[in-house]
Amino acid sequence: MTEGNFVDYVKIYVASGKGGKGSTHLHREKFIEKGGPDGGDGGRGGHVYLVGNESLWTLYHLKFARHIKAGHGGDGGSARSTGSDGVDRYLEVPLGTVVKDKETGEVLFEITENGEKRILAKGGKGGLGNWHFRSSTNQTPRYSQPGIAGEELDIILELKVLADVGLVGFPNAGKSTLLSVLTSAKPKIGDYPFTTLKPNLGIVAYREFKSFVIADIPGIIEGAAEGKGLGHYFLRHIERNSTLLFLVPADAKDIKKEYDILLDELRRYNPEMLDKDRLIAISKSDMLDDELKVEMSVQLDKDFGDIPYMFISSVAQQGLTELKDKLWLMLNK
């Protein structure tokens, strides 16, 4: 999937169908001049459904679907025949899709399971035909009910990436490079900040044909929780990761400070993110010799305490097997 095809935010207008109107027909046939009312009911309007599909990874197929409308119910007929139901519309979405009301921002529901089906807009009920209104005092009612109007709704669909591990780091920390060597993903890589503008997913092949999914989240900057940079646009993708892999380059001026800033941005966006398992990877460590690594480890042991860390190099392929082993243990503890 190319970066341009990854769409995780769309606005859509949806409208369910109107119910059909009831019939006011009076029964007439040879030798029966006054057969009484036999008007049928109107059919219900079509529903608009959202359906989870585990084969989808993006909302790209809905990017240009600005208006989704279900069919209207058919009108009732003679001989108490009911009108046809309106045609339902089914919108397939990837797992992890959040549905919000555009006006209020209220979260309506989330789609998290394959095949999960939820009504987004309910079709209007069909009107009753005049047959229902007959009585001993009104044997030929010439009125019926109109169909009930359908629902109209402006919604926002947001995709929160479903991945086991989320890569967290400042722009240019080497996240895309790491993803490219751990998986078969081909993210855009460059020596300038914000090379990645969309989350990239990759499947890490592990021992004995096991695997797990890792997501390269675009670089966070200080103030992201308040919307600086692309703010929430990036951070919401980390909410569903069970483990967070913090990537801090070995040539950073202050490794602990960078980690603290990243952690604080996550805390300010959603304090529950601090409950996730964390692992710190010191990237670009091929520029460090063994003596310098030992010296840095003494300080890092003090800085990080119980938070595990390791030295890796994506370019030199150093420490990657140990990294996968550690992540697998954290995911399956």
Contacts in CASP RR format, 6 or more apart in sequence:
PFRMAT RR
TARGET T0000
AUTHOR 0000-0000-0000
METHOD contacts of the structure
MODEL  1
MTEGNFVDYVKIYVASGKGGKGSTHLHREKFIEKGGPDGGDGGRGGHVYL
VGNESLWTLYHLKFARHIKAGHGGDGGSARSTGSDGVDRYLEVPLGTVVK
DKETGEVLFEITENGEKRILAKGGKGGLGNWHFRSSTNQTPRYSQPGIAG
EELDIILELKVLADVGLVGFPNAGKSTLLSVLTSAKPKIGDYPFTTLKPN
LGIVAYREFKSFVIADIPGIIEGAAEGKGLGHYFLRHIERNSTLLFLVPA
DAKDIKKEYDILLDELRRYNPEMLDKDRLIAISKSDMLDDELKVEMSVQL
DKDFGDIPYMFISSVAQQGLTELKDKLWLMLNK
1 57 0 8 1.000
1 58 0 8 1.000
3 187 0 8 1.000
3 188 0 8 1.000
3 196 0 8 1.000
3 197 0 8 1.000
3 198 0 8 1.000
3 200 0 8 1.000
4 198 0 8 1.000
5 58 0 8 1.000
5 60 0 8 1.000
6 57 0 8 1.000
6 58 0 8 1.000
6 60 0 8 1.000
6 198 0 8 1.000
6 199 0 8 1.000
6 200 0 8 1.000
7 58 0 8 1.000
7 59 0 8 1.000
7 60 0 8 1.000
7 62 0 8 1.000
7 63 0 8 1.000
7 159 0 8 1.000
8 58 0 8 1.000
8 59 0 8 1.000
8 158 0 8 1.000
8 159 0 8 1.000
8 161 0 8 1.000
8 198 0 8 1.000
8 199 0 8 1.000
8 237 0 8 1.000
9 59 0 8 1.000
9 156 0 8 1.000
9 157 0 8 1.000
9 158 0 8 1.000
9 159 0 8 1.000
9 233 0 8 1.000
10 59 0 8 1.000
10 62 0 8 1.000
10 63 0 8 1.000
10 65 0 8 1.000
10 156 0 8 1.000
10 157 0 8 1.000
11 66 0 8 1.000
11 102 0 8 1.000
11 154 0 8 1.000
11 155 0 8 1.000
11 156 0 8 1.000
11 157 0 8 1.000
12 62 0 8 1.000
12 65 0 8 1.000
12 66 0 8 1.000
12 67 0 8 1.000
12 68 0 8 1.000
12 154 0 8 1.000
12 155 0 8 1.000
12 156 0 8 1.000
12 157 0 8 1.000
13 66 0 8 1.000
13 67 0 8 1.000
13 68 0 8 1.000
13 152 0 8 1.000
13 153 0 8 1.000
13 154 0 8 1.000
13 155 0 8 1.000
14 48 0 8 1.000
14 67 0 8 1.000
14 68 0 8 1.000
14 69 0 8 1.000
14 89 0 8 1.000
14 120 0 8 1.000
14 121 0 8 1.000
14 152 0 8 1.000
14 153 0 8 1.000
14 155 0 8 1.000
15 48 0 8 1.000
15 67 0 8 1.000
15 68 0 8 1.000
15 69 0 8 1.000
15 70 0 8 1.000
15 121 0 8 1.000
15 150 0 8 1.000
15 151 0 8 1.000
15 152 0 8 1.000
15 153 0 8 1.000
16 45 0 8 1.000
16 46 0 8 1.000
16 47 0 8 1.000
16 48 0 8 1.000
16 70 0 8 1.000
16 121 0 8 1.000
16 122 0 8 1.000
16 123 0 8 1.000
16 124 0 8 1.000
16 150 0 8 1.000
16 151 0 8 1.000
16 152 0 8 1.000
17 45 0 8 1.000
17 46 0 8 1.000
17 69 0 8 1.000
17 70 0 8 1.000
17 71 0 8 1.000
17 72 0 8 1.000
17 73 0 8 1.000
17 86 0 8 1.000
17 123 0 8 1.000
17 124 0 8 1.000
17 150 0 8 1.000
18 45 0 8 1.000
18 72 0 8 1.000
18 73 0 8 1.000
18 123 0 8 1.000
18 124 0 8 1.000
18 147 0 8 1.000
18 148 0 8 1.000
18 149 0 8 1.000
18 150 0 8 1.000
19 42 0 8 1.000
19 43 0 8 1.000
19 44 0 8 1.000
19 45 0 8 1.000
19 72 0 8 1.000
19 73 0 8 1.000
19 74 0 8 1.000
19 86 0 8 1.000
19 123 0 8 1.000
19 124 0 8 1.000
19 125 0 8 1.000
19 126 0 8 1.000
19 127 0 8 1.000
19 147 0 8 1.000
19 148 0 8 1.000
19 149 0 8 1.000
19 150 0 8 1.000
20 42 0 8 1.000
20 43 0 8 1.000
20 44 0 8 1.000
20 45 0 8 1.000
20 72 0 8 1.000
20 73 0 8 1.000
20 74 0 8 1.000
20 75 0 8 1.000
20 76 0 8 1.000
20 83 0 8 1.000
20 126 0 8 1.000
20 127 0 8 1.000
20 146 0 8 1.000
20 147 0 8 1.000
21 42 0 8 1.000
21 75 0 8 1.000
21 76 0 8 1.000
21 126 0 8 1.000
21 127 0 8 1.000
21 144 0 8 1.000
21 145 0 8 1.000
21 146 0 8 1.000
21 147 0 8 1.000
22 39 0 8 1.000
22 40 0 8 1.000
22 41 0 8 1.000
22 42 0 8 1.000
22 75 0 8 1.000
22 76 0 8 1.000
22 77 0 8 1.000
22 126 0 8 1.000
22 127 0 8 1.000
22 128 0 8 1.000
22 129 0 8 1.000
22 130 0 8 1.000
22 144 0 8 1.000
22 145 0 8 1.000
22 146 0 8 1.000
22 147 0 8 1.000
23 39 0 8 1.000
23 40 0 8 1.000
23 41 0 8 1.000
23 42 0 8 1.000
23 75 0 8 1.000
23 76 0 8 1.000
23 77 0 8 1.000
23 78 0 8 1.000
23 129 0 8 1.000
23 130 0 8 1.000
23 144 0 8 1.000
24 37 0 8 1.000
24 39 0 8 1.000
24 129 0 8 1.000
24 130 0 8 1.000
24 141 0 8 1.000
24 142 0 8 1.000
24 143 0 8 1.000
24 144 0 8 1.000
25 37 0 8 1.000
25 38 0 8 1.000
25 39 0 8 1.000
25 40 0 8 1.000
25 77 0 8 1.000
25 78 0 8 1.000
25 79 0 8 1.000
25 130 0 8 1.000
26 34 0 8 1.000
26 35 0 8 1.000
26 36 0 8 1.000
26 37 0 8 1.000
26 38 0 8 1.000
26 130 0 8 1.000
26 140 0 8 1.000
26 142 0 8 1.000
27 35 0 8 1.000
27 36 0 8 1.000
27 37 0 8 1.000
27 38 0 8 1.000
27 78 0 8 1.000
27 79 0 8 1.000
28 35 0 8 1.000
34 140 0 8 1.000
36 134 0 8 1.000
36 139 0 8 1.000
36 140 0 8 1.000
37 129 0 8 1.000
37 130 0 8 1.000
37 131 0 8 1.000
37 133 0 8 1.000
37 134 0 8 1.000
37 139 0 8 1.000
37 140 0 8 1.000
37 141 0 8 1.000
38 78 0 8 1.000
38 79 0 8 1.000
38 80 0 8 1.000
38 131 0 8 1.000
39 76 0 8 1.000
39 77 0 8 1.000
39 78 0 8 1.000
39 79 0 8 1.000
39 80 0 8 1.000
39 81 0 8 1.000
39 129 0 8 1.000
39 130 0 8 1.000
39 131 0 8 1.000
39 144 0 8 1.000
40 76 0 8 1.000
40 77 0 8 1.000
40 78 0 8 1.000
40 79 0 8 1.000
40 80 0 8 1.000
40 81 0 8 1.000
40 82 0 8 1.000
40 83 0 8 1.000
40 128 0 8 1.000
40 129 0 8 1.000
40 130 0 8 1.000
40 131 0 8 1.000
40 144 0 8 1.000
41 76 0 8 1.000
41 82 0 8 1.000
41 83 0 8 1.000
41 126 0 8 1.000
41 127 0 8 1.000
41 128 0 8 1.000
41 129 0 8 1.000
41 132 0 8 1.000
42 73 0 8 1.000
42 74 0 8 1.000
42 75 0 8 1.000
42 76 0 8 1.000
42 82 0 8 1.000
42 83 0 8 1.000
42 126 0 8 1.000
42 127 0 8 1.000
42 128 0 8 1.000
42 129 0 8 1.000
42 147 0 8 1.000
43 73 0 8 1.000
43 74 0 8 1.000
43 75 0 8 1.000
43 76 0 8 1.000
43 82 0 8 1.000
43 83 0 8 1.000
43 84 0 8 1.000
43 85 0 8 1.000
43 86 0 8 1.000
43 126 0 8 1.000
43 127 0 8 1.000
44 73 0 8 1.000
44 85 0 8 1.000
44 86 0 8 1.000
44 123 0 8 1.000
44 124 0 8 1.000
44 125 0 8 1.000
44 126 0 8 1.000
45 70 0 8 1.000
45 71 0 8 1.000
45 72 0 8 1.000
45 73 0 8 1.000
45 85 0 8 1.000
45 86 0 8 1.000
45 123 0 8 1.000
45 124 0 8 1.000
45 125 0 8 1.000
45 126 0 8 1.000
45 150 0 8 1.000
46 70 0 8 1.000
46 71 0 8 1.000
46 72 0 8 1.000
46 73 0 8 1.000
46 85 0 8 1.000
46 86 0 8 1.000
46 87 0 8 1.000
46 88 0 8 1.000
46 89 0 8 1.000
46 123 0 8 1.000
46 124 0 8 1.000
47 70 0 8 1.000
47 88 0 8 1.000
47 89 0 8 1.000
47 119 0 8 1.000
47 120 0 8 1.000
47 121 0 8 1.000
47 122 0 8 1.000
47 123 0 8 1.000
48 68 0 8 1.000
48 69 0 8 1.000
48 70 0 8 1.000
48 88 0 8 1.000
48 89 0 8 1.000
48 91 0 8 1.000
48 119 0 8 1.000
48 120 0 8 1.000
48 121 0 8 1.000
49 88 0 8 1.000
49 89 0 8 1.000
49 90 0 8 1.000
49 91 0 8 1.000
49 117 0 8 1.000
49 118 0 8 1.000
49 119 0 8 1.000
49 120 0 8 1.000
50 91 0 8 1.000
50 93 0 8 1.000
50 97 0 8 1.000
50 99 0 8 1.000
50 111 0 8 1.000
50 117 0 8 1.000
50 118 0 8 1.000
50 120 0 8 1.000
51 90 0 8 1.000
51 91 0 8 1.000
51 92 0 8 1.000
51 93 0 8 1.000
51 111 0 8 1.000
51 115 0 8 1.000
51 116 0 8 1.000
51 117 0 8 1.000
52 92 0 8 1.000
52 93 0 8 1.000
52 94 0 8 1.000
52 95 0 8 1.000
52 97 0 8 1.000
52 111 0 8 1.000
52 113 0 8 1.000
52 114 0 8 1.000
52 115 0 8 1.000
52 116 0 8 1.000
52 117 0 8 1.000
53 92 0 8 1.000
53 93 0 8 1.000
53 94 0 8 1.000
53 95 0 8 1.000
53 114 0 8 1.000
53 115 0 8 1.000
54 94 0 8 1.000
54 95 0 8 1.000
54 114 0 8 1.000
56 92 0 8 1.000
56 93 0 8 1.000
56 94 0 8 1.000
56 95 0 8 1.000
57 94 0 8 1.000
57 201 0 8 1.000
58 94 0 8 1.000
58 159 0 8 1.000
59 93 0 8 1.000
59 94 0 8 1.000
59 97 0 8 1.000
59 157 0 8 1.000
59 159 0 8 1.000
61 92 0 8 1.000
62 91 0 8 1.000
62 93 0 8 1.000
62 157 0 8 1.000
65 91 0 8 1.000
68 89 0 8 1.000
68 91 0 8 1.000
69 89 0 8 1.000
70 86 0 8 1.000
70 87 0 8 1.000
70 88 0 8 1.000
70 89 0 8 1.000
70 121 0 8 1.000
70 123 0 8 1.000
71 86 0 8 1.000
71 87 0 8 1.000
71 88 0 8 1.000
71 89 0 8 1.000
72 86 0 8 1.000
73 83 0 8 1.000
73 84 0 8 1.000
73 85 0 8 1.000
73 86 0 8 1.000
73 126 0 8 1.000
74 83 0 8 1.000
74 84 0 8 1.000
74 85 0 8 1.000
74 86 0 8 1.000
75 83 0 8 1.000
76 82 0 8 1.000
76 83 0 8 1.000
76 129 0 8 1.000
77 83 0 8 1.000
80 131 0 8 1.000
86 123 0 8 1.000
90 117 0 8 1.000
91 120 0 8 1.000
93 111 0 8 1.000
93 157 0 8 1.000
93 159 0 8 1.000
94 159 0 8 1.000
94 162 0 8 1.000
95 111 0 8 1.000
95 112 0 8 1.000
95 113 0 8 1.000
95 114 0 8 1.000
95 162 0 8 1.000
96 110 0 8 1.000
96 111 0 8 1.000
96 112 0 8 1.000
96 159 0 8 1.000
96 160 0 8 1.000
96 161 0 8 1.000
96 162 0 8 1.000
96 240 0 8 1.000
97 110 0 8 1.000
97 111 0 8 1.000
97 157 0 8 1.000
97 158 0 8 1.000
97 159 0 8 1.000
97 160 0 8 1.000
98 107 0 8 1.000
98 110 0 8 1.000
98 157 0 8 1.000
98 158 0 8 1.000
98 159 0 8 1.000
98 160 0 8 1.000
99 107 0 8 1.000
99 108 0 8 1.000
99 109 0 8 1.000
99 110 0 8 1.000
99 111 0 8 1.000
99 118 0 8 1.000
99 120 0 8 1.000
99 155 0 8 1.000
99 156 0 8 1.000
99 157 0 8 1.000
100 106 0 8 1.000
100 107 0 8 1.000
100 108 0 8 1.000
100 155 0 8 1.000
100 156 0 8 1.000
100 157 0 8 1.000
100 158 0 8 1.000
101 108 0 8 1.000
101 153 0 8 1.000
101 154 0 8 1.000
101 155 0 8 1.000
101 156 0 8 1.000
102 154 0 8 1.000
102 155 0 8 1.000
102 156 0 8 1.000
103 154 0 8 1.000
105 156 0 8 1.000
108 120 0 8 1.000
108 155 0 8 1.000
109 118 0 8 1.000
111 118 0 8 1.000
120 153 0 8 1.000
120 155 0 8 1.000
121 150 0 8 1.000
121 151 0 8 1.000
121 152 0 8 1.000
121 153 0 8 1.000
122 150 0 8 1.000
122 151 0 8 1.000
123 150 0 8 1.000
123 151 0 8 1.000
124 147 0 8 1.000
124 148 0 8 1.000
124 149 0 8 1.000
124 150 0 8 1.000
124 151 0 8 1.000
125 147 0 8 1.000
125 148 0 8 1.000
126 145 0 8 1.000
126 147 0 8 1.000
126 148 0 8 1.000
127 144 0 8 1.000
127 145 0 8 1.000
127 146 0 8 1.000
127 147 0 8 1.000
127 148 0 8 1.000
128 144 0 8 1.000
128 145 0 8 1.000
129 144 0 8 1.000
129 145 0 8 1.000
130 141 0 8 1.000
130 142 0 8 1.000
130 143 0 8 1.000
130 144 0 8 1.000
133 141 0 8 1.000
133 143 0 8 1.000
133 144 0 8 1.000
134 140 0 8 1.000
134 141 0 8 1.000
135 141 0 8 1.000
158 236 0 8 1.000
160 236 0 8 1.000
160 237 0 8 1.000
160 239 0 8 1.000
160 240 0 8 1.000
161 199 0 8 1.000
161 201 0 8 1.000
161 215 0 8 1.000
161 217 0 8 1.000
161 237 0 8 1.000
161 240 0 8 1.000
161 241 0 8 1.000
162 213 0 8 1.000
162 240 0 8 1.000
163 201 0 8 1.000
163 202 0 8 1.000
163 213 0 8 1.000
163 214 0 8 1.000
163 215 0 8 1.000
163 240 0 8 1.000
163 241 0 8 1.000
164 212 0 8 1.000
164 213 0 8 1.000
164 214 0 8 1.000
164 241 0 8 1.000
164 242 0 8 1.000
164 243 0 8 1.000
164 327 0 8 1.000
164 331 0 8 1.000
165 204 0 8 1.000
165 212 0 8 1.000
165 213 0 8 1.000
165 214 0 8 1.000
165 215 0 8 1.000
165 241 0 8 1.000
165 242 0 8 1.000
165 243 0 8 1.000
165 244 0 8 1.000
165 245 0 8 1.000
165 327 0 8 1.000
165 331 0 8 1.000
166 214 0 8 1.000
166 215 0 8 1.000
166 216 0 8 1.000
166 217 0 8 1.000
166 238 0 8 1.000
166 241 0 8 1.000
166 243 0 8 1.000
166 244 0 8 1.000
166 245 0 8 1.000
167 175 0 8 1.000
167 178 0 8 1.000
167 179 0 8 1.000
167 214 0 8 1.000
167 215 0 8 1.000
167 216 0 8 1.000
167 217 0 8 1.000
167 245 0 8 1.000
167 247 0 8 1.000
168 217 0 8 1.000
168 220 0 8 1.000
168 238 0 8 1.000
168 244 0 8 1.000
168 245 0 8 1.000
168 246 0 8 1.000
168 247 0 8 1.000
168 262 0 8 1.000
168 266 0 8 1.000
169 175 0 8 1.000
169 217 0 8 1.000
169 219 0 8 1.000
169 220 0 8 1.000
169 246 0 8 1.000
169 247 0 8 1.000
169 248 0 8 1.000
169 258 0 8 1.000
169 262 0 8 1.000
170 219 0 8 1.000
170 220 0 8 1.000
170 221 0 8 1.000
170 248 0 8 1.000
170 258 0 8 1.000
170 262 0 8 1.000
171 193 0 8 1.000
171 194 0 8 1.000
171 195 0 8 1.000
171 218 0 8 1.000
171 219 0 8 1.000
171 221 0 8 1.000
172 191 0 8 1.000
172 192 0 8 1.000
172 193 0 8 1.000
172 195 0 8 1.000
172 249 0 8 1.000
173 219 0 8 1.000
173 247 0 8 1.000
173 248 0 8 1.000
173 249 0 8 1.000
173 283 0 8 1.000
174 247 0 8 1.000
174 249 0 8 1.000
174 283 0 8 1.000
174 284 0 8 1.000
174 314 0 8 1.000
175 196 0 8 1.000
175 216 0 8 1.000
175 217 0 8 1.000
175 219 0 8 1.000
175 247 0 8 1.000
176 187 0 8 1.000
176 188 0 8 1.000
176 189 0 8 1.000
176 190 0 8 1.000
176 195 0 8 1.000
176 196 0 8 1.000
176 200 0 8 1.000
176 216 0 8 1.000
177 189 0 8 1.000
177 314 0 8 1.000
177 315 0 8 1.000
178 216 0 8 1.000
178 247 0 8 1.000
178 281 0 8 1.000
178 283 0 8 1.000
178 312 0 8 1.000
178 314 0 8 1.000
179 185 0 8 1.000
179 187 0 8 1.000
179 200 0 8 1.000
179 202 0 8 1.000
179 214 0 8 1.000
179 216 0 8 1.000
180 186 0 8 1.000
180 187 0 8 1.000
180 189 0 8 1.000
180 314 0 8 1.000
181 314 0 8 1.000
181 317 0 8 1.000
181 320 0 8 1.000
182 202 0 8 1.000
182 204 0 8 1.000
182 214 0 8 1.000
182 320 0 8 1.000
182 323 0 8 1.000
182 324 0 8 1.000
183 202 0 8 1.000
183 203 0 8 1.000
183 204 0 8 1.000
183 205 0 8 1.000
183 214 0 8 1.000
184 202 0 8 1.000
184 203 0 8 1.000
185 200 0 8 1.000
185 201 0 8 1.000
185 202 0 8 1.000
185 216 0 8 1.000
187 196 0 8 1.000
187 200 0 8 1.000
187 216 0 8 1.000
188 195 0 8 1.000
188 196 0 8 1.000
189 195 0 8 1.000
193 219 0 8 1.000
194 218 0 8 1.000
194 219 0 8 1.000
196 216 0 8 1.000
196 218 0 8 1.000
196 219 0 8 1.000
197 218 0 8 1.000
197 230 0 8 1.000
198 218 0 8 1.000
199 215 0 8 1.000
199 216 0 8 1.000
199 217 0 8 1.000
199 218 0 8 1.000
199 234 0 8 1.000
199 237 0 8 1.000
200 215 0 8 1.000
200 216 0 8 1.000
201 213 0 8 1.000
201 214 0 8 1.000
201 215 0 8 1.000
201 216 0 8 1.000
202 213 0 8 1.000
202 214 0 8 1.000
202 215 0 8 1.000
202 216 0 8 1.000
203 211 0 8 1.000
203 212 0 8 1.000
203 213 0 8 1.000
203 214 0 8 1.000
204 211 0 8 1.000
204 212 0 8 1.000
204 213 0 8 1.000
204 214 0 8 1.000
204 324 0 8 1.000
204 327 0 8 1.000
205 211 0 8 1.000
206 212 0 8 1.000
206 324 0 8 1.000
206 328 0 8 1.000
210 328 0 8 1.000
212 327 0 8 1.000
212 328 0 8 1.000
212 331 0 8 1.000
214 245 0 8 1.000
214 327 0 8 1.000
215 237 0 8 1.000
215 241 0 8 1.000
217 234 0 8 1.000
217 237 0 8 1.000
217 238 0 8 1.000
218 230 0 8 1.000
218 234 0 8 1.000
219 234 0 8 1.000
220 231 0 8 1.000
220 234 0 8 1.000
220 235 0 8 1.000
220 262 0 8 1.000
220 265 0 8 1.000
221 228 0 8 1.000
221 229 0 8 1.000
222 228 0 8 1.000
222 261 0 8 1.000
222 265 0 8 1.000
223 229 0 8 1.000
223 231 0 8 1.000
223 265 0 8 1.000
224 230 0 8 1.000
224 231 0 8 1.000
224 232 0 8 1.000
224 234 0 8 1.000
224 235 0 8 1.000
224 265 0 8 1.000
224 269 0 8 1.000
225 231 0 8 1.000
225 232 0 8 1.000
225 235 0 8 1.000
225 265 0 8 1.000
225 266 0 8 1.000
225 268 0 8 1.000
225 269 0 8 1.000
226 268 0 8 1.000
232 269 0 8 1.000
235 265 0 8 1.000
235 266 0 8 1.000
235 269 0 8 1.000
235 270 0 8 1.000
238 244 0 8 1.000
238 266 0 8 1.000
238 273 0 8 1.000
239 270 0 8 1.000
239 272 0 8 1.000
239 273 0 8 1.000
241 276 0 8 1.000
242 276 0 8 1.000
242 277 0 8 1.000
242 331 0 8 1.000
243 276 0 8 1.000
243 277 0 8 1.000
243 278 0 8 1.000
243 279 0 8 1.000
243 327 0 8 1.000
243 330 0 8 1.000
243 331 0 8 1.000
244 266 0 8 1.000
244 273 0 8 1.000
244 276 0 8 1.000
244 277 0 8 1.000
244 278 0 8 1.000
244 279 0 8 1.000
245 278 0 8 1.000
245 279 0 8 1.000
245 280 0 8 1.000
245 281 0 8 1.000
245 327 0 8 1.000
246 259 0 8 1.000
246 262 0 8 1.000
246 263 0 8 1.000
246 278 0 8 1.000
246 279 0 8 1.000
246 280 0 8 1.000
246 281 0 8 1.000
247 281 0 8 1.000
247 283 0 8 1.000
248 255 0 8 1.000
248 258 0 8 1.000
248 259 0 8 1.000
248 280 0 8 1.000
248 281 0 8 1.000
248 282 0 8 1.000
248 283 0 8 1.000
249 282 0 8 1.000
249 283 0 8 1.000
249 284 0 8 1.000
250 282 0 8 1.000
250 283 0 8 1.000
250 284 0 8 1.000
250 285 0 8 1.000
250 287 0 8 1.000
250 288 0 8 1.000
250 296 0 8 1.000
250 311 0 8 1.000
251 284 0 8 1.000
251 287 0 8 1.000
252 258 0 8 1.000
255 282 0 8 1.000
255 296 0 8 1.000
255 300 0 8 1.000
255 303 0 8 1.000
256 300 0 8 1.000
256 303 0 8 1.000
256 304 0 8 1.000
259 280 0 8 1.000
259 303 0 8 1.000
259 304 0 8 1.000
263 274 0 8 1.000
266 273 0 8 1.000
266 274 0 8 1.000
267 273 0 8 1.000
267 274 0 8 1.000
277 330 0 8 1.000
278 307 0 8 1.000
278 308 0 8 1.000
279 307 0 8 1.000
279 308 0 8 1.000
279 309 0 8 1.000
279 310 0 8 1.000
279 326 0 8 1.000
279 327 0 8 1.000
279 330 0 8 1.000
280 304 0 8 1.000
280 307 0 8 1.000
280 308 0 8 1.000
280 309 0 8 1.000
280 310 0 8 1.000
281 309 0 8 1.000
281 310 0 8 1.000
281 311 0 8 1.000
281 312 0 8 1.000
281 323 0 8 1.000
282 296 0 8 1.000
282 300 0 8 1.000
282 309 0 8 1.000
282 310 0 8 1.000
282 311 0 8 1.000
282 312 0 8 1.000
283 312 0 8 1.000
283 313 0 8 1.000
283 314 0 8 1.000
284 313 0 8 1.000
284 314 0 8 1.000
284 315 0 8 1.000
285 293 0 8 1.000
285 311 0 8 1.000
285 312 0 8 1.000
285 313 0 8 1.000
285 318 0 8 1.000
286 313 0 8 1.000
286 315 0 8 1.000
286 316 0 8 1.000
286 318 0 8 1.000
288 296 0 8 1.000
288 311 0 8 1.000
293 311 0 8 1.000
300 309 0 8 1.000
308 326 0 8 1.000
310 319 0 8 1.000
310 322 0 8 1.000
310 323 0 8 1.000
310 326 0 8 1.000
311 318 0 8 1.000
311 319 0 8 1.000
312 318 0 8 1.000
312 319 0 8 1.000
312 320 0 8 1.000
312 322 0 8 1.000
312 323 0 8 1.000
313 319 0 8 1.000
314 320 0 8 1.000
END
